[in-house]
Amino acid sequence: MLEKFAAFSEAEHRARLAQVRALMKDKGIHCAISIAPESHYYYGGYDSWVSVNSPQALIFTADDDAPTIVLRDTDLSLAYESTWVRDIRPYRLMFDNVASAIASVAKEKGATRGKIGIETQSYALPHALGLALAEQLKPAEIVDTTTLMGLPRLVKSPAEFAYLREAAQHASAGLSAMRKTMRAGITEIALAAEIEHAMRFSGSDYWSIPTELSGGTRSAGGHATPRSRIIKSGDLVHAEFAGVSARYHTTAIHTMAAGEPTARARKVYEVARQSLAAGISAAGDGVAVGDIEEASLEPVRSANMEDAAVMRFGYGIGIAYPPIWLEPLQISRGPNQRLQKGMVFVLHSYLQFPDEGLGVIQGGTYALTDKGVEMLIGSGDTPLEVA
């Protein structure tokens, strides 16, 4: 008897499927071929990162049929230990035609014409596999369901919140290690090692994006990963990393100084802090995401630093597998989305001055609850810390 590591009940997974099936029916989509591992986990309970190198699919119709998982035979036991789905079809890599194996299941379920939904924006769908699936599924029309499949994930259940709060505890351990260890003379890699060790020791699952950490003249790199550079006295150092529980991520974001920074660095930090506070104050149930970002930019414009605000103000977060941890919620100008109670998201203010070798990012992971916007983890709107 294999040991089970299911994070949720079968009933919760089936309720999630009912939600996405209703969305499919509304769009006239008969069948879904889900490629993204986060969807496999959310709807089917199947926990595996390997979609990025061994294609996998969760296939189901808009009607109440039994879902099917298609996966590589070497990963069969990963499905047995986590999913509630009974119909599992393995294939042999290099010998079996993967696109044909997936398409044949869809056709069994009646997907011979009409619309078939596939997450065409997923990193788990290489161009070659997409073309092969389109050929195998003719004359059916393939439509992009990346957003449709992700929408039910945006509002979290009580069980999901329990994992998110546990993930925040792991990220908090990393944040404490950063504050304890950060000093002039340590390398960026050594500092990141202390952060990562603390989170793993706390019990964190693996994270989907590498720890982002850079200091001094490298601080202007918003997505920079640590190097062997030695942190110098006066450097600003910012880090972004996630604690993980049952694949649920919460991201800690923090900028601090290794010794007294320049007046310019303090000024930039203070504007970023004001920007974060303004955006948080604007967030609430039913608020348009564009209005939140606009509010965050008011202090930046007043300081004549708008050209340095090059990041979106926020994004949704939850279940994630490499190489990203973003959900289809964009807290930025442009998207036609609104916040709802139960959503969890990263909010951050980022100011970048490449010509000066100076950058600040401040924020964290927040939840919108009955009490308003609650910070789960991060440094948030706090004065600049000097180590």
C-alpha positions as CSV (number, residue, x, y, z in Angstrom):
1,M,0.0,0.0,0.0
2,L,1.5,3.3,-1.1
3,E,1.7,6.1,1.4
4,K,-0.6,9.1,0.5
5,F,0.4,12.7,0.6
6,A,-2.8,14.3,-0.5
7,A,-3.1,17.9,0.7
8,F,-6.8,18.3,0.2
9,S,-9.9,16.1,0.2
10,E,-11.3,14.6,-2.9
11,A,-14.5,16.6,-2.2
12,E,-12.6,19.9,-2.4
13,H,-11.0,18.9,-5.7
14,R,-14.3,17.9,-7.1
15,A,-15.8,21.3,-6.0
16,R,-13.0,23.1,-7.8
17,L,-13.7,21.0,-11.0
18,A,-17.3,22.0,-10.8
19,Q,-16.3,25.7,-10.8
20,V,-14.1,25.4,-13.8
21,R,-16.6,23.3,-15.7
22,A,-19.2,26.0,-15.3
23,L,-16.7,28.5,-16.8
24,M,-16.0,26.1,-19.7
25,K,-19.7,25.7,-20.4
26,D,-20.1,29.5,-20.4
27,K,-17.4,29.7,-23.1
28,G,-18.7,26.8,-25.1
29,I,-15.6,24.6,-24.4
30,H,-16.4,20.9,-24.4
31,C,-13.0,19.5,-23.2
32,A,-10.0,20.8,-21.3
33,I,-6.5,19.4,-21.8
34,S,-4.7,21.0,-18.9
35,I,-0.9,21.1,-19.3
36,A,0.1,23.4,-16.3
37,P,1.3,21.5,-13.2
38,E,-0.4,24.0,-10.9
39,S,-3.8,23.0,-12.5
40,H,-3.0,19.3,-12.2
41,Y,-2.5,19.9,-8.4
42,Y,-5.4,22.3,-7.9
43,Y,-8.0,20.1,-9.7
44,G,-6.5,16.6,-9.6
45,G,-4.3,16.7,-6.5
46,Y,-1.4,15.5,-8.6
47,D,1.8,17.0,-7.2
48,S,4.7,16.9,-9.6
49,W,7.1,19.6,-11.0
50,V,8.3,17.5,-14.0
51,S,5.9,19.0,-16.7
52,V,8.7,21.3,-17.8
53,N,10.7,18.3,-19.1
54,S,8.2,15.4,-19.3
55,P,4.8,16.4,-20.7
56,Q,1.8,15.6,-18.6
57,A,-1.9,16.4,-19.0
58,L,-5.1,16.4,-16.9
59,I,-8.0,15.8,-19.3
60,F,-11.7,16.3,-18.5
61,T,-14.9,17.6,-20.1
62,A,-17.4,20.2,-19.1
63,D,-19.7,17.4,-18.2
64,D,-19.4,15.3,-15.1
65,D,-17.0,12.7,-16.5
66,A,-14.0,11.0,-14.8
67,P,-10.8,13.0,-15.4
68,T,-7.8,11.3,-16.9
69,I,-4.1,11.9,-16.2
70,V,-1.5,11.2,-18.9
71,L,2.1,11.1,-17.6
72,R,5.5,9.6,-18.2
73,D,5.8,6.1,-16.8
74,T,8.7,6.9,-14.6
75,D,6.5,9.3,-12.6
76,L,3.6,6.9,-12.1
77,S,4.3,6.5,-8.4
78,L,4.1,10.3,-7.9
79,A,0.5,10.2,-9.1
80,Y,-0.3,7.2,-6.9
81,E,0.9,9.0,-3.8
82,S,-1.1,12.3,-4.4
83,T,-4.0,12.3,-6.8
84,W,-7.5,11.1,-6.3
85,V,-7.9,10.6,-10.1
86,R,-8.3,6.9,-10.9
87,D,-7.7,6.9,-14.7
88,I,-3.9,7.3,-15.1
89,R,-2.4,6.6,-18.5
90,P,1.5,6.3,-18.6
91,Y,3.6,6.6,-21.8
92,R,7.2,5.7,-22.5
93,L,9.4,8.7,-23.4
94,M,11.3,8.4,-26.7
95,F,9.1,5.4,-27.7
96,D,5.5,6.7,-27.5
97,N,4.0,9.7,-29.4
98,V,3.0,12.0,-26.4
99,A,0.8,14.3,-28.5
100,S,-1.1,11.3,-29.8
101,A,-1.4,9.7,-26.4
102,I,-3.0,12.9,-25.0
103,A,-5.2,13.5,-28.1
104,S,-6.5,10.0,-28.1
105,V,-7.8,10.4,-24.5
106,A,-9.5,13.7,-25.5
107,K,-11.2,12.0,-28.5
108,E,-12.4,9.2,-26.2
109,K,-14.2,11.9,-24.2
110,G,-15.9,13.1,-27.4
111,A,-13.5,16.0,-28.3
112,T,-13.5,15.4,-32.0
113,R,-14.8,18.9,-32.9
114,G,-15.8,22.2,-31.3
115,K,-13.5,23.9,-28.8
116,I,-10.8,22.3,-26.7
117,G,-9.2,24.4,-24.0
118,I,-5.4,24.3,-23.4
119,E,-3.2,26.5,-21.3
120,T,-1.2,27.8,-24.2
121,Q,0.7,30.3,-22.1
122,S,2.0,27.6,-19.7
123,Y,5.8,27.1,-19.5
124,A,5.0,23.4,-19.5
125,L,3.8,23.6,-23.2
126,P,6.7,23.7,-25.6
127,H,6.0,25.1,-29.0
128,A,6.7,21.7,-30.7
129,L,4.2,19.9,-28.4
130,G,1.6,22.6,-29.0
131,L,1.9,22.2,-32.7
132,A,1.7,18.5,-32.5
133,L,-1.4,18.6,-30.3
134,A,-3.1,21.0,-32.7
135,E,-2.4,18.6,-35.6
136,Q,-3.6,15.6,-33.6
137,L,-6.8,17.3,-32.5
138,K,-8.0,18.5,-35.9
139,P,-10.6,19.6,-36.8
140,A,-11.3,20.8,-33.2
141,E,-10.5,24.4,-32.4
142,I,-7.9,25.0,-29.7
143,V,-8.6,28.0,-27.4
144,D,-6.4,29.4,-24.7
145,T,-7.7,28.6,-21.2
146,T,-4.7,29.8,-19.2
147,T,-6.7,32.5,-17.4
148,L,-10.0,30.4,-17.3
149,M,-8.2,27.6,-15.5
150,G,-6.5,30.0,-13.1
151,L,-9.5,32.1,-12.1
152,P,-11.0,29.6,-9.5
153,R,-7.5,29.6,-7.8
154,L,-7.6,33.3,-7.0
155,V,-10.0,33.1,-4.0
156,K,-8.6,30.8,-1.4
157,S,-10.5,28.3,0.8
158,P,-9.9,28.0,4.5
159,A,-7.8,24.9,3.9
160,E,-5.7,26.9,1.4
161,F,-5.2,29.7,3.9
162,A,-3.9,27.3,6.5
163,Y,-1.1,26.3,4.0
164,L,-0.5,29.9,3.1
165,R,0.0,30.9,6.8
166,E,2.3,28.0,7.3
167,A,4.3,29.1,4.2
168,A,4.5,32.6,5.7
169,Q,6.1,31.1,8.9
170,H,8.8,29.5,6.7
171,A,9.4,32.8,4.9
172,S,9.5,34.5,8.3
173,A,12.4,32.2,9.3
174,G,14.3,33.3,6.2
175,L,13.6,37.0,6.9
176,S,14.9,36.6,10.4
177,A,18.0,35.0,9.1
178,M,18.6,37.9,6.7
179,R,18.3,40.4,9.5
180,K,20.6,38.4,11.7
181,T,23.3,37.6,9.1
182,M,23.4,40.7,6.9
183,R,26.6,42.7,7.3
184,A,29.4,44.2,5.4
185,G,32.0,41.5,4.5
186,I,29.6,38.7,3.7
187,T,29.0,37.6,0.1
188,E,25.6,37.7,-1.5
189,I,25.7,33.9,-1.9
190,A,26.5,33.4,1.7
191,L,23.6,35.6,2.8
192,A,21.3,33.8,0.5
193,A,22.5,30.4,1.9
194,E,21.6,31.5,5.4
195,I,18.1,32.6,4.2
196,E,17.5,29.4,2.4
197,H,18.8,27.1,5.1
198,A,16.6,28.8,7.7
199,M,13.5,28.3,5.5
200,R,14.3,24.6,4.8
201,F,15.1,24.0,8.5
202,S,11.7,25.5,9.3
203,G,10.1,22.9,7.0
204,S,9.6,24.7,3.7
205,D,8.9,22.8,0.5
206,Y,11.1,23.8,-2.5
207,W,10.4,27.2,-4.1
208,S,9.5,27.9,-7.7
209,I,11.8,30.9,-8.3
210,P,15.4,31.2,-7.2
211,T,16.2,33.5,-4.3
212,E,16.6,37.0,-5.7
213,L,19.2,39.0,-3.8
214,S,21.6,41.8,-4.8
215,G,23.4,44.7,-3.1
216,G,25.4,47.8,-3.8
217,T,25.6,48.7,-7.5
218,R,23.8,45.4,-8.2
219,S,20.7,46.6,-6.3
220,A,19.4,48.2,-9.5
221,G,18.8,44.6,-10.9
222,G,15.2,43.9,-9.9
223,H,15.4,40.1,-10.6
224,A,19.1,39.7,-9.8
225,T,20.2,36.5,-8.1
226,P,23.1,36.4,-5.6
227,R,26.7,36.4,-6.8
228,S,30.0,36.0,-5.0
229,R,30.2,39.8,-4.6
230,I,31.2,40.9,-1.1
231,I,28.6,43.2,0.5
232,K,30.3,46.6,1.4
233,S,29.6,49.1,4.2
234,G,26.7,51.4,3.2
235,D,25.3,49.0,0.5
236,L,21.6,48.7,0.1
237,V,20.7,45.0,-0.2
238,H,17.3,43.7,-1.3
239,A,16.0,40.2,-1.3
240,E,12.9,38.4,-2.5
241,F,12.2,34.8,-1.5
242,A,9.3,32.4,-0.8
243,G,8.4,30.0,2.0
244,V,6.3,27.1,0.7
245,S,3.8,24.7,2.2
246,A,2.0,22.1,0.2
247,R,3.1,24.1,-2.9
248,Y,1.5,27.3,-1.6
249,H,3.9,30.2,-1.7
250,T,4.2,33.4,0.3
251,T,6.9,35.8,-0.7
252,A,9.0,37.9,1.6
253,I,10.5,41.1,0.2
254,H,12.9,43.3,2.1
255,T,15.6,46.0,1.5
256,M,18.1,46.9,4.2
257,A,21.4,48.6,4.6
258,A,24.8,47.1,5.6
259,G,25.9,50.1,7.5
260,E,24.9,53.7,7.1
261,P,23.8,54.3,3.5
262,T,24.0,57.6,1.5
263,A,21.4,60.3,1.8
264,R,20.3,59.5,-1.7
265,A,19.8,55.8,-0.9
266,R,17.7,56.8,2.2
267,K,15.6,59.2,0.0
268,V,14.9,56.5,-2.6
269,Y,14.0,54.0,0.1
270,E,11.6,56.5,1.8
271,V,9.8,57.2,-1.5
272,A,9.4,53.5,-2.2
273,R,8.1,53.1,1.3
274,Q,5.5,55.8,0.8
275,S,4.5,54.3,-2.5
276,L,3.9,50.9,-0.9
277,A,1.8,52.4,1.9
278,A,-0.3,54.4,-0.6
279,G,-1.0,51.3,-2.7
280,I,-1.9,49.2,0.3
281,S,-4.3,51.9,1.5
282,A,-6.1,51.9,-1.8
283,A,-6.6,48.1,-1.9
284,G,-9.9,46.7,-0.8
285,D,-12.8,44.4,-1.8
286,G,-14.1,45.4,-5.2
287,V,-11.3,47.9,-6.0
288,A,-10.0,47.9,-9.6
289,V,-6.4,46.8,-9.8
290,G,-5.5,49.8,-12.0
291,D,-6.7,52.2,-9.2
292,I,-4.4,50.5,-6.7
293,E,-1.3,51.0,-8.9
294,E,-2.3,54.6,-9.7
295,A,-2.5,55.3,-5.9
296,S,1.0,53.7,-5.4
297,L,2.5,56.0,-8.0
298,E,1.3,59.3,-6.4
299,P,4.2,59.6,-4.0
300,V,6.6,58.5,-6.8
301,R,5.3,61.2,-9.1
302,S,5.6,63.8,-6.3
303,A,9.3,62.9,-5.9
304,N,9.8,63.1,-9.7
305,M,10.8,59.4,-9.8
306,E,8.0,57.9,-12.0
307,D,10.5,56.8,-14.7
308,A,12.2,54.6,-12.0
309,A,8.9,52.7,-11.2
310,V,9.2,50.0,-13.8
311,M,7.5,47.1,-12.1
312,R,3.8,46.3,-11.8
313,F,2.6,47.0,-8.2
314,G,1.5,43.4,-7.5
315,Y,0.3,40.0,-8.6
316,G,-1.6,37.0,-7.3
317,I,0.2,34.1,-5.6
318,G,-0.6,30.7,-4.3
319,I,0.1,27.3,-5.9
320,A,3.3,27.3,-7.9
321,Y,5.8,25.1,-9.7
322,P,9.0,26.1,-11.4
323,P,9.8,28.4,-13.2
324,I,7.2,31.0,-11.8
325,W,4.9,31.6,-8.8
326,L,2.5,34.1,-10.3
327,E,-1.2,33.5,-10.6
328,P,-3.5,35.2,-13.2
329,L,-4.1,38.3,-11.1
330,Q,-2.2,41.4,-12.2
331,I,-2.4,44.4,-9.9
332,S,-1.4,46.9,-12.5
333,R,-2.9,49.4,-15.0
334,G,-4.4,47.7,-17.9
335,P,-6.0,44.5,-16.7
336,N,-9.8,44.6,-16.1
337,Q,-9.7,42.9,-12.7
338,R,-10.9,43.7,-9.2
339,L,-9.8,42.5,-5.8
340,Q,-12.1,40.1,-3.9
341,K,-12.1,38.9,-0.3
342,G,-10.1,35.7,-0.1
343,M,-7.5,36.7,-2.6
344,V,-3.8,36.5,-1.8
345,F,-1.2,38.7,-3.6
346,V,2.2,40.1,-3.6
347,L,2.4,43.9,-3.3
348,H,5.7,45.7,-3.9
349,S,7.1,49.1,-4.6
350,Y,10.2,49.1,-6.8
351,L,12.4,52.0,-7.8
352,Q,15.4,51.4,-10.1
353,F,18.2,53.8,-11.1
354,P,20.6,51.8,-13.3
355,D,22.9,54.7,-14.0
356,E,23.4,55.2,-10.2
357,G,23.6,51.5,-9.4
358,L,20.8,51.9,-7.0
359,G,17.5,50.1,-6.5
360,V,15.0,49.5,-3.7
361,I,12.2,47.0,-3.5
362,Q,9.9,46.8,-0.5
363,G,6.7,44.8,0.1
364,G,5.5,41.3,0.8
365,T,2.6,38.9,0.6
366,Y,-0.9,40.1,1.6
367,A,-4.4,38.7,2.0
368,L,-7.7,40.4,1.6
369,T,-9.8,39.2,4.5
370,D,-12.9,40.5,6.4
371,K,-10.5,42.7,8.4
372,G,-9.1,44.3,5.3
373,V,-5.6,43.9,3.8
374,E,-3.5,41.7,6.1
375,M,0.3,41.2,5.6
376,L,1.2,37.5,5.7
377,I,4.9,38.0,5.4
378,G,7.4,40.7,4.3
379,S,8.8,43.9,5.8
380,G,6.1,46.1,4.3
381,D,5.9,49.8,5.2
382,T,8.8,50.1,7.7
383,P,11.7,52.5,8.2
384,L,15.0,51.5,6.6
385,E,16.8,48.9,8.7
386,V,20.6,49.4,9.1
387,A,22.6,46.3,10.0
